[in-house]
């Protein structure tokens, strides 16, 4: 929070879903459920809530995010 520049992109492309973080594109598995969207990659995850806040988690722990991002849809 606090920075106003694009640093995180989340792409729901079925089997070709990915995230792009600080310019690096990373293949990810995307799933959608009642809690919202989630992208899993290399043991890490990004969740996207209904109010367009993305939380980045490292490893298997989902207790506290390593980063939080305010998002907006892009076409």
C-alpha positions as CSV (number, residue, x, y, z in Angstrom):
1,X,0.0,0.0,0.0
2,X,1.1,3.6,-0.5
3,X,2.7,3.2,-4.0
4,X,0.7,4.1,-7.0
5,X,2.3,2.2,-9.8
6,X,1.6,-1.1,-11.5
7,X,3.6,-3.8,-9.7
8,X,1.3,-6.8,-9.8
9,X,-0.8,-8.2,-12.6
10,X,-3.2,-11.2,-12.1
11,X,-4.4,-13.0,-15.2
12,X,-7.2,-15.6,-15.2
13,X,-6.5,-17.5,-18.5
14,X,-7.6,-21.0,-17.6
15,X,-4.7,-23.4,-17.9
16,X,-2.5,-20.5,-19.0
17,X,-3.1,-18.3,-15.9
18,X,-0.2,-16.3,-14.5
19,X,0.8,-13.5,-12.3
20,X,3.3,-10.7,-13.3
21,X,5.2,-9.3,-10.3
22,X,7.8,-6.6,-10.7
23,X,8.1,-7.4,-14.4
24,X,8.5,-11.2,-14.0
25,X,5.8,-13.4,-15.5
26,X,5.1,-16.5,-13.4
27,X,2.8,-19.4,-14.4
28,X,0.1,-20.0,-11.8
29,X,-2.8,-22.2,-11.1
30,X,-6.0,-20.1,-10.7
31,X,-9.1,-21.1,-8.8
32,X,-12.3,-19.2,-8.0
33,X,-14.5,-20.1,-5.0
34,X,-16.8,-18.3,-2.5
35,X,-13.8,-16.6,-0.9
36,X,-12.6,-15.1,-4.2
37,X,-9.8,-15.7,-6.6
38,X,-6.5,-17.4,-5.8
39,X,-3.4,-17.9,-7.8
40,X,-0.9,-20.5,-6.6
41,X,2.6,-20.6,-7.8
42,X,5.7,-22.3,-6.5
43,X,4.3,-22.8,-3.0
44,X,3.3,-19.1,-2.8
45,X,-0.1,-17.6,-3.4
46,X,-2.0,-14.4,-4.2
47,X,-5.6,-14.0,-3.2
48,X,-8.0,-11.4,-4.6
49,X,-11.0,-10.4,-2.6
50,X,-14.3,-9.0,-3.9
51,X,-13.2,-5.5,-2.9
52,X,-10.2,-5.8,-5.3
53,X,-7.5,-6.1,-2.6
54,X,-4.8,-8.7,-3.4
55,X,-2.8,-10.3,-0.7
56,X,0.6,-12.1,-1.3
57,X,1.5,-15.0,0.8
58,X,4.9,-16.8,0.9
59,X,5.0,-20.5,1.6
60,X,2.1,-22.5,3.1
61,X,1.2,-20.0,5.8
62,X,-1.9,-17.8,5.2
63,X,-1.8,-16.0,8.6
64,X,-0.3,-12.7,7.5
65,X,0.4,-11.5,4.0
66,X,3.9,-10.5,2.9
67,X,2.3,-7.8,0.7
68,X,-1.0,-6.1,0.1
69,X,-2.0,-4.4,-3.2
70,X,-5.1,-2.4,-4.2
71,X,-6.1,-3.6,-7.6
72,X,-8.2,-2.4,-10.5
73,X,-9.5,-4.3,-13.6
74,X,-7.6,-3.8,-16.8
75,X,-8.8,-4.8,-20.3
